[in-house]
Amino acid sequence: MTAFNLTSLVSQALKGVSATRFFEVAELTGYKREQLAEVFDTSLKTFQRYEREQKKLNPQDSEKVLKIITLFQAGESVFGSAAAFRRWMDKPAYGLGNQVPFALLHTSGGIDLVMDEVIRIEYGDLA
């Protein structure tokens, strides 16, 4: 992610994104809404209530949503399909110390580590 993209992402996150973006992440990634809610340490019912009330997510959750969207777009591009990227996300990755990439999505820094690994794979490093 370039500095310009990161600046834009942080700016959007500080303003807060609509709770509907959480559901877009579920659609994009193919993960169950409940699985993703755990990544945010928030219940699915809370996200559903926020969506009904047209609330925005807090800056931390907004940043996570935006980073996960960016990650999955990059992953789909690098792996050739959303399904192939998803399979990679669910298995221990050598370049991540044999950690399961999906498990790292709980923190912003973890998302960054996974994105760095996707970029390394894109440029031909072993995964």
C-alpha positions as CSV (number, residue, x, y, z in Angstrom):
1,M,0.0,0.0,0.0
2,T,1.5,3.3,-1.0
3,A,1.8,6.2,1.4
4,F,-1.0,8.1,-0.5
5,N,-3.4,5.1,-0.2
6,L,-2.5,4.7,3.5
7,T,-3.1,8.4,4.1
8,S,-6.5,8.2,2.4
9,L,-7.4,5.0,4.3
10,V,-6.5,6.6,7.7
11,S,-8.5,9.7,6.8
12,Q,-11.6,7.6,5.9
13,A,-11.1,5.6,9.1
14,L,-11.0,8.6,11.3
15,K,-14.3,9.8,9.8
16,G,-15.7,6.4,10.4
17,V,-17.2,4.1,7.7
18,S,-20.8,2.9,7.6
19,A,-21.5,-0.3,9.4
20,T,-22.8,-1.7,6.1
21,R,-19.1,-1.9,5.1
22,F,-18.7,-4.8,7.6
23,F,-21.3,-6.8,5.7
24,E,-19.5,-5.9,2.4
25,V,-16.3,-7.5,3.9
26,A,-18.3,-10.7,4.7
27,E,-19.5,-10.7,1.1
28,L,-16.1,-10.0,-0.4
29,T,-14.1,-12.5,1.7
30,G,-16.6,-15.3,1.8
31,Y,-16.2,-15.7,5.6
32,K,-19.3,-16.1,7.8
33,R,-20.4,-12.9,9.4
34,E,-19.9,-14.5,12.8
35,Q,-16.3,-15.4,12.0
36,L,-15.6,-11.8,10.9
37,A,-17.4,-10.3,14.0
38,E,-14.9,-12.3,16.1
39,V,-12.0,-10.5,14.3
40,F,-13.5,-7.2,15.4
41,D,-14.2,-8.4,18.9
42,T,-17.8,-7.3,18.4
43,S,-21.0,-9.4,18.2
44,L,-22.8,-9.8,14.9
45,K,-25.9,-8.4,16.6
46,T,-24.0,-5.2,17.3
47,F,-23.1,-4.8,13.7
48,Q,-26.7,-5.5,12.7
49,R,-27.9,-2.9,15.1
50,Y,-25.4,-0.4,13.8
51,E,-26.5,-1.1,10.3
52,R,-30.2,-0.6,11.2
53,E,-29.4,2.6,13.0
54,Q,-27.2,3.8,10.2
55,K,-24.3,4.2,12.5
56,K,-20.6,4.5,11.6
57,L,-18.0,2.3,12.9
58,N,-15.3,3.7,15.3
59,P,-12.0,4.6,13.8
60,Q,-10.3,1.3,14.8
61,D,-13.0,-0.9,13.3
62,S,-13.2,1.4,10.2
63,E,-9.5,1.0,9.6
64,K,-9.8,-2.8,10.0
65,V,-12.7,-2.9,7.5
66,L,-10.8,-0.8,5.0
67,K,-7.6,-2.7,5.4
68,I,-9.3,-6.1,5.0
69,I,-11.1,-4.9,1.9
70,T,-7.7,-3.8,0.4
71,L,-6.1,-7.1,1.5
72,F,-8.7,-9.3,-0.1
73,Q,-8.6,-7.2,-3.3
74,A,-4.8,-7.6,-3.5
75,G,-5.0,-11.3,-2.6
76,E,-7.6,-12.0,-5.3
77,S,-5.3,-10.3,-7.8
78,V,-2.2,-12.2,-6.7
79,F,-3.8,-15.6,-6.3
80,G,-6.0,-15.4,-9.3
81,S,-9.3,-15.9,-7.5
82,A,-11.1,-15.1,-4.3
83,A,-11.4,-18.9,-3.6
84,A,-7.6,-19.5,-4.0
85,F,-6.8,-16.6,-1.8
86,R,-9.3,-17.8,0.8
87,R,-7.7,-21.2,0.8
88,W,-4.3,-19.6,1.5
89,M,-5.8,-17.5,4.3
90,D,-7.0,-20.6,6.1
91,K,-3.7,-22.6,6.1
92,P,-0.5,-22.0,8.0
93,A,1.8,-19.8,5.9
94,Y,5.5,-20.4,5.9
95,G,6.3,-16.7,5.5
96,L,4.3,-15.9,8.5
97,G,6.0,-18.3,10.9
98,N,3.5,-21.0,10.0
99,Q,0.6,-18.9,11.5
100,V,-2.8,-19.0,9.8
101,P,-3.2,-15.6,8.0
102,F,-6.9,-15.3,8.9
103,A,-5.9,-15.5,12.6
104,L,-3.8,-12.4,12.2
105,L,-6.7,-10.2,11.1
106,H,-7.6,-9.4,14.7
107,T,-5.1,-6.5,14.8
108,S,-4.2,-3.8,12.3
109,G,-0.6,-4.8,12.5
110,G,-1.6,-8.4,11.8
111,I,-3.4,-7.3,8.7
112,D,-0.3,-5.4,7.6
113,L,1.8,-8.6,8.1
114,V,-0.5,-10.6,5.9
115,M,-0.5,-7.8,3.3
116,D,3.3,-7.8,3.3
117,E,3.3,-11.5,2.7
118,V,0.9,-11.2,-0.2
119,I,3.2,-8.6,-1.7
120,R,6.2,-10.9,-1.2
121,I,4.3,-13.7,-3.0
122,E,3.4,-11.3,-5.8
123,Y,7.1,-10.6,-6.4
124,G,8.0,-14.3,-6.4
125,D,9.1,-15.0,-2.8
126,L,8.2,-18.4,-1.4
127,A,5.0,-18.5,0.6
